[in-house]
Amino acid sequence: MEYKVLYRKYRPDNFKNIVGQDYIITILKNAIINKKIAHAYIFNGPRGTGKTSTAKVFAKTINCENPINGEACGKCNSCINIKNNPDIIEIDAASNNGVDEIRELINNIKIAPSYSKYKVYIIDEVHMMTQSAFNALLLTLEEPPEHVVFILATTNIESVPITILSRCQKFDFKKISDNIIKDRIDFICKTEKINITQDAIDEIAYLSEGGMRDALSILDQLSSDKEEITVDLIINNFGSVPNIVIDNIIESLDNNNLDLLKENINKMRFSNVDYKIFIKKLIDKLSQKVFDNNNLTVDKIKNIIFDLVEVINNYNININPFILIELTLLEYINLDTKEQKTDKIISREIIFEENSNKKEQEKILEVQKNEEISKIKNIRINNCFVNAKKEYLEKAKKQLNELIKNNSENSFFTSMLIDSEVVAASNEIYILTSKLESIVNLINLNKSLIEEKLEKIKVIGLTSEEWIEEKKSYINNIKSGYIYKMIEEETKNIEDLQPHDIVNESLENIAEQLFSNDKIEIE
């Protein structure tokens, strides 16, 4: 007997077996009961949420000879022969998206159903159709024959022309909840005698991201060996992440535990883990910590989440992504070690232990550090432009490549540089850029660590967007005859800052160090 995959074997054949879309099913059943069948529907929603299954059940039910309360009877000739019904036509628009295919469809529409009430056209992935095909379909949707019903399904409704949408009844399918997916998996496992742990059921539901078809496909693949399905088996096959690792990383961030963070990141780095699943799980767990009584403030959690999303959006380089993840998370741990010297990131508990208004002092110090880095940044950009040359730039690129090769054992150092680029150089200063703001922050906080390796060369980091603006400013200044002159770098070490040092410094004083008085006006 031919084996049928689980998602096909357990595909709903009536409305009562469709789960997670109760509101939509109720409306469709009422339309059948009240005999108010529209000529065109569009089902929109994520993959695996029941769009095509609902379309097939709807087509079966409206053609049933004896429907009962909006459900197909399952006994009439139409219901029994539903799989071979020539009046229910399924089209995959991903592979049949041209105007010729749609014109052929339109010609066949004119022919009456063979023995059904309605000729139903189910067009899957309708957003893949060409503009010409949409135009051809539009003519039919405007004046369709009474015996024809269109059901269009899509995962990308934004790509469907408004002229098509306006002629359809629109239904938005939502992701199926984890609890519903867990119940379905549990039912199927008991029916199929599949040995599975509850933790594994929970993990499959999580990995499916609200798609029942994905959940059953994962279950199908794991059940092929007849061994007990456990979380470890899922991790080995699908690159999932143990919850204990996520909990440990949250704890390390909450308690500034560098060793615990590194230990668990390394577990992921050298395992078969999908970094996107890892980040998603970490974000999900962090979002649950917002209202907990811990050291992770709402602002800190928000910033961590935004930085992790930035890693996903910008990761396109040929290194282990967990190195970037580690660097991103290190920003949120206060530490002072030889390897992670951050110019230095100071333990706020020590600095303000005698001050009752700790949170206010933390904000002040954070402003001070940012202003001090910004001040250094402006000065070094200016001084680099004084005698920046292409020959210095070529030398800088070679020098940093050598540094990466010669320090390969230091993952923190090399990863910080491997995702950055030298974009301007003088004989004294290198300007580095990165698409990742978290990498730029680390470069600027760890500039002394880099400068030790470069001997007499100073560095400063900019985001790619900041560098574009600096280039524009440089070009405009040169055009207007502005001459760049060296500015003495008189900045304080971040570790020596006190809350009053920078806060009271006037904008005029900073401007005088960067520009001549006739080049800027302070309002």
C-alpha positions in Angstrom: 0.0 0.0 0.0 1.3 3.4 -1.0 2.5 5.5 2.0 0.7 8.8 2.5 2.4 11.6 4.3 0.8 12.7 7.5 -0.3 16.2 6.4 -2.1 14.6 3.4 -3.5 11.7 5.4 -5.0 14.0 8.0 -6.1 16.8 5.7 -9.6 17.9 6.8 -12.4 16.7 4.6 -15.1 18.7 6.4 -15.5 22.0 8.2 -15.5 20.5 11.7 -12.0 19.1 11.3 -10.5 22.5 10.2 -8.8 23.9 13.3 -7.7 27.4 14.3 -10.0 29.3 11.9 -13.3 29.2 13.6 -14.5 32.7 12.6 -13.9 32.0 8.9 -15.6 28.6 9.0 -18.6 30.1 10.7 -19.1 32.7 8.0 -18.6 30.2 5.2 -21.1 27.7 6.7 -23.7 30.5 7.2 -23.3 31.5 3.5 -24.0 27.9 2.5 -27.0 27.6 4.9 -28.5 30.9 3.6 -27.6 30.1 0.0 -25.6 33.2 -0.4 -22.6 31.9 -2.4 -20.3 34.7 -3.8 -18.7 34.3 -7.1 -15.1 35.0 -5.9 -13.3 34.6 -2.6 -9.7 35.3 -1.6 -8.0 33.4 1.2 -5.0 35.2 2.6 -2.6 34.1 5.3 0.7 32.4 6.3 1.6 29.0 4.8 0.1 25.9 6.4 -2.8 27.6 8.0 -5.6 25.8 6.1 -6.3 28.0 3.1 -6.2 25.3 0.5 -7.9 22.7 2.8 -10.7 25.2 3.5 -11.1 25.9 -0.2 -11.5 22.2 -1.0 -14.0 21.7 1.8 -16.0 24.7 0.7 -16.0 23.4 -2.9 -17.2 20.0 -1.7 -19.9 21.5 0.5 -21.4 23.9 -2.0 -21.7 21.0 -4.4 -23.1 18.5 -1.8 -26.6 17.3 -2.7 -27.8 17.2 0.9 -25.8 19.6 3.1 -26.7 19.5 6.8 -26.2 22.8 8.7 -23.5 24.0 6.4 -21.6 20.7 6.4 -21.4 18.2 3.5 -23.3 15.0 4.0 -20.4 12.8 2.9 -22.8 10.3 1.4 -24.2 11.7 -1.8 -22.7 11.0 -5.2 -20.9 14.4 -5.3 -19.3 13.9 -1.9 -18.2 10.3 -2.6 -16.6 11.2 -5.9 -15.1 14.5 -4.7 -11.5 13.5 -5.5 -12.3 12.8 -9.1 -14.7 15.6 -9.6 -13.9 17.4 -12.9 -15.8 20.4 -11.8 -13.3 21.3 -9.1 -10.2 22.5 -10.8 -7.0 23.3 -8.8 -4.4 25.6 -10.4 -1.0 26.4 -9.1 -0.3 29.9 -10.2 3.4 29.6 -9.3 3.8 27.4 -12.4 0.8 28.4 -14.4 0.9 32.1 -14.1 0.9 33.3 -17.7 -1.9 35.0 -19.7 -2.2 31.9 -22.0 -3.1 29.6 -19.1 -5.7 32.1 -17.8 -7.2 32.5 -21.3 -7.6 28.8 -21.5 -9.3 28.8 -18.1 -11.7 31.5 -19.2 -12.7 29.6 -22.3 -13.5 26.5 -20.2 -15.5 28.6 -17.7 -18.2 29.0 -20.3 -18.8 25.2 -20.3 -21.5 24.2 -17.7 -20.5 21.8 -14.9 -20.5 18.1 -15.7 -22.8 17.1 -12.8 -22.2 19.6 -10.0 -24.0 22.7 -9.0 -20.9 24.8 -9.3 -17.7 24.7 -11.3 -15.0 25.8 -8.7 -11.6 27.1 -9.6 -9.1 27.0 -6.8 -6.1 29.1 -7.7 -3.2 28.7 -5.3 -0.4 31.3 -4.9 -2.4 33.7 -7.0 0.1 36.5 -6.3 2.5 34.8 -8.7 0.4 35.6 -11.7 1.7 38.1 -14.3 0.0 41.4 -14.7 -1.3 40.3 -18.1 -2.8 37.2 -16.5 -4.4 39.3 -13.8 -5.9 41.6 -16.4 -7.4 38.6 -18.2 -8.8 37.2 -15.0 -10.3 40.6 -14.1 -12.6 40.5 -17.1 -14.1 37.2 -15.9 -14.4 38.3 -12.3 -16.4 41.3 -13.4 -19.2 39.2 -15.1 -18.7 35.5 -14.2 -21.2 32.9 -15.2 -23.6 31.9 -12.3 -22.3 28.4 -12.1 -18.7 29.5 -11.5 -17.0 30.1 -8.1 -13.4 31.4 -7.8 -11.3 30.7 -4.7 -7.9 32.5 -4.8 -5.3 31.6 -2.2 -2.2 33.7 -1.4 0.5 34.2 1.2 1.3 37.6 -0.2 -1.8 39.6 -0.7 0.1 42.9 -1.2 1.1 41.6 -4.6 -2.5 41.0 -5.7 -3.9 44.0 -7.7 -6.6 46.0 -5.9 -8.9 45.6 -8.9 -8.9 41.8 -8.2 -9.3 42.2 -4.4 -12.2 44.6 -4.7 -14.2 41.9 -6.6 -13.6 39.1 -4.0 -14.8 38.4 -0.5 -11.6 38.5 1.6 -10.8 36.1 4.4 -7.6 36.5 6.5 -6.3 33.2 7.9 -4.3 33.6 11.1 -1.4 31.5 12.4 -2.7 28.5 14.4 -2.0 28.6 18.1 0.6 26.3 19.7 -2.0 24.7 21.9 -4.2 23.7 18.9 -1.1 22.3 17.1 0.0 20.4 20.2 -3.5 18.8 20.6 -3.4 17.8 16.9 0.1 16.3 17.1 -0.9 14.4 20.3 -4.0 13.0 18.6 -2.1 11.9 15.5 0.7 10.3 17.5 -1.8 8.3 19.5 -3.6 7.3 16.3 -0.4 6.3 14.5 1.2 4.8 17.6 4.1 7.2 17.4 6.2 7.3 20.6 6.9 11.0 21.5 7.7 13.0 24.6 5.6 16.0 25.6 8.7 18.3 25.4 9.1 17.1 21.8 5.5 17.9 21.0 6.0 21.4 22.4 9.2 21.9 20.4 7.5 20.8 17.1 4.6 23.2 17.7 7.2 26.0 18.3 9.2 25.2 15.2 6.0 25.1 13.0 5.4 28.9 13.7 1.6 28.5 13.5 1.6 26.3 10.4 -0.2 22.9 10.9 1.3 21.5 7.6 4.8 22.3 8.8 4.1 20.7 12.2 2.9 17.5 10.6 5.8 17.5 8.1 8.3 17.7 10.9 6.5 14.9 12.8 6.4 12.8 9.7 10.2 13.1 9.1 11.0 12.3 12.8 8.7 9.3 13.0 10.3 7.5 10.1 13.0 5.8 12.2 10.4 4.4 14.7 12.6 5.6 17.7 11.2 7.7 20.4 10.9 11.4 19.3 12.7 13.6 21.9 13.8 17.2 22.0 17.4 16.0 21.4 16.3 14.2 18.2 14.6 17.4 17.0 17.7 19.5 17.8 19.9 17.1 15.8 17.6 17.1 12.8 16.2 20.6 12.6 18.8 22.8 14.4 16.5 23.7 17.2 17.7 25.2 20.5 17.3 23.6 24.0 15.3 25.8 26.3 17.9 25.4 29.1 20.4 27.2 26.8 18.1 30.1 26.3 17.4 30.3 30.1 21.1 30.3 30.8 21.8 33.1 28.4 19.0 35.2 29.9 20.5 34.5 33.3 23.9 35.6 32.2 22.5 38.9 30.9 20.6 39.4 34.1 23.6 38.7 36.3 26.4 40.0 34.1 27.9 36.5 34.0 30.4 36.5 31.2 31.5 32.8 31.7 27.9 31.6 31.6 27.2 33.6 28.4 30.3 32.3 26.6 29.7 28.7 27.7 26.2 28.6 26.2 27.0 30.6 23.1 29.9 28.1 22.4 27.5 25.2 22.7 25.4 26.8 20.0 28.4 27.8 17.8 29.7 24.3 17.5 26.4 22.5 17.1 23.8 22.0 14.4 21.7 25.0 15.5 19.9 27.3 13.1 20.9 30.8 14.4 17.6 32.3 13.3 15.7 29.8 15.5 18.1 30.7 18.3 17.5 34.4 18.0 13.8 34.0 17.7 13.7 31.9 20.8 15.9 34.3 22.7 13.7 37.2 21.6 10.5 35.4 22.6 11.9 34.6 26.1 13.3 38.1 26.5 9.9 39.6 25.7 8.4 37.5 28.6 10.9 39.0 31.0 9.7 42.6 30.6 7.4 42.5 33.7 9.7 40.2 35.8 11.5 41.6 38.8 15.1 41.4 37.6 18.1 43.6 36.5 17.0 43.6 32.8 15.1 46.8 32.4 12.5 47.4 29.7 14.9 49.7 27.8 17.7 47.1 28.0 15.5 44.3 26.8 14.2 46.5 23.9 17.8 47.4 22.9 18.9 43.7 23.0 15.9 42.6 20.9 16.5 45.4 18.3 20.2 44.5 18.1 19.4 40.8 17.6 17.0 41.6 14.8 19.7 43.7 13.2 22.0 40.6 13.2 19.3 38.7 11.3 18.7 41.5 8.8 22.4 42.2 8.1 24.1 38.8 8.4 25.5 38.0 5.0 29.1 37.2 5.6 31.0 34.0 5.6 31.6 33.5 9.3 29.8 31.7 12.1 26.8 33.9 13.0 27.1 33.0 16.6 30.2 35.1 16.8 28.1 38.1 15.9 25.4 37.1 18.4 28.1 36.8 21.1 29.5 40.2 20.3 26.0 41.7 20.3 25.2 40.2 23.7 28.6 41.1 25.2 27.5 44.8 24.9 24.9 44.2 27.6 27.3 42.7 30.2 29.3 44.9 32.4 32.8 43.5 32.7 36.4 44.4 33.0 38.7 41.6 31.9 41.9 41.6 29.9 40.3 40.1 26.8 37.2 42.2 26.9 38.7 45.5 27.8 36.2 48.1 26.7 38.0 51.4 27.4 36.6 50.4 30.1 33.0 49.4 30.6 32.6 50.2 34.2 30.6 48.4 36.8 27.8 50.9 37.6 27.2 49.3 40.9 30.8 50.3 42.0 30.6 53.8 40.6 27.4 54.7 42.2 27.3 52.5 45.3 27.1 55.6 47.6 24.5 57.3 45.6 20.9 56.6 46.4 19.6 57.7 43.0 21.4 55.0 41.1 19.1 54.9 38.0 19.5 58.6 37.5 23.2 58.4 37.8 23.3 55.5 35.3 21.5 57.6 32.7 24.0 60.5 33.3 27.0 58.2 32.9 25.5 56.6 29.7 25.1 60.1 28.2 28.7 61.0 29.2 30.1 57.9 27.6 28.1 58.5 24.4 29.1 62.2 24.3 32.8 61.3 24.9 32.8 58.8 22.1 30.9 61.2 19.8 33.5 63.9 20.6 36.4 61.5 19.8 34.6 60.4 16.7 34.3 64.0 15.3 37.9 64.9 16.1 39.3 61.7 14.6 37.2 62.0 11.4 38.5 65.6 11.0 42.1 64.7 11.6 41.9 61.7 9.3 40.7 64.0 6.5 43.6 66.3 7.0 46.0 64.0 5.0 43.9 61.0 4.1 45.4 59.3 1.0 44.6 56.2 -1.1 48.0 54.8 -0.4 47.4 54.9 3.3 44.0 53.2 2.7 45.5 50.3 0.8 48.1 49.9 3.5 45.4 50.0 6.2 43.4 47.3 4.5 46.4 45.0 4.2 47.3 45.7 7.9 43.9 44.8 9.2 43.8 41.6 7.1 47.1 40.6 8.6 45.7 41.3 12.1 42.7 39.1 11.5 45.0 36.2 10.3 47.5 36.6 13.1 44.9 36.8 15.9 42.6 34.0 14.7 42.7 32.5 18.2 41.0 35.5 19.7 37.4 35.3 18.4 36.3 38.5 20.0 39.1 40.6 18.4 38.9 39.0 14.9 35.1 38.9 14.7 35.0 42.6 15.6 37.3 43.4 12.6 36.1 40.8 10.1 32.7 42.5 9.8 34.1 46.0 9.4 35.9 47.8 6.6 38.5 50.5 6.4 37.0 53.3 4.3 39.5 56.1 4.9 43.0 56.3 6.3 45.8 58.8 7.1 49.2 58.0 8.5 47.7 58.3 12.0 44.0 57.4 11.9 41.9 54.6 10.3 38.1 55.0 9.9 36.3 51.7 10.1 32.6 51.1 9.1 30.1 48.3 9.6 26.5 47.7 8.7 25.9 46.5 12.3 25.6 49.3 14.8 26.5 46.8 17.6 29.9 46.1 15.9 30.6 49.9 15.6 29.8 50.3 19.3 32.2 47.5 20.1 35.0 49.0 17.9 34.7 52.4 19.7 34.5 50.9 23.1 37.5 48.6 22.4 39.5 51.0 20.3 42.5 50.9 22.6 42.6 47.1 22.2 42.8 47.5 18.4 45.3 50.3 18.7 47.7 48.2 20.7 47.9 45.9 17.7 48.3 48.7 15.3 51.0 50.4 17.4 50.8 54.1 16.6 47.6 54.1 14.6 44.3 55.4 16.1 40.9 54.0 15.0 37.3 55.2 15.1 34.1 53.3 14.0 31.1 54.6 12.0 28.0 52.9 10.8 27.6 52.7 7.0 25.0 55.4 7.1 27.2 57.7 9.2 30.0 57.3 6.7 27.8 58.3 3.8 26.9 61.5 5.6 30.6 62.2 6.5 31.6 61.7 2.8 28.9 64.2 1.7 30.1 66.7 4.3 33.7 66.3 3.3 32.9 66.9 -0.4 30.8 69.9 0.3 33.5 71.4 2.6 36.2 70.9 0.0 34.0 72.5 -2.7 33.4 75.5 -0.4 37.2 76.0 0.2 37.2 74.7 3.7 40.7 73.6 4.8 40.9 70.7 7.3 43.3 71.4 10.2 44.5 69.1 12.9 42.5 69.3 16.2 44.2 68.3 19.4 42.6 65.3 21.0 42.0 66.1 24.6 39.5 63.5 25.8 39.0 61.7 29.0 39.2 58.0 29.5 35.7 56.7 30.0 36.8 55.0 33.2 37.7 58.4 34.7 34.3 60.0 34.0 32.3 61.6 36.8 28.7 62.7 36.3 29.6 66.4 36.2 32.5 66.2 33.7 30.7 66.5 30.4 27.1 67.2 31.1 27.8 70.9 31.7 30.1 71.4 28.7 28.5 73.9 26.3 27.9 73.2 22.6 29.8 76.3 21.8 32.9 75.0 23.4 32.7 71.7 21.5 32.0 73.5 18.3 35.1 75.7 18.8 37.2 72.6 18.9 35.8 71.3 15.7 35.1 74.3 13.6 36.3 77.9 13.2 33.8 80.5 14.5 32.9 81.7 11.0 31.9 78.2 9.9 29.1 77.4 12.3 26.3 79.2 14.1 24.9 78.0 17.4 21.2 78.7 17.8 
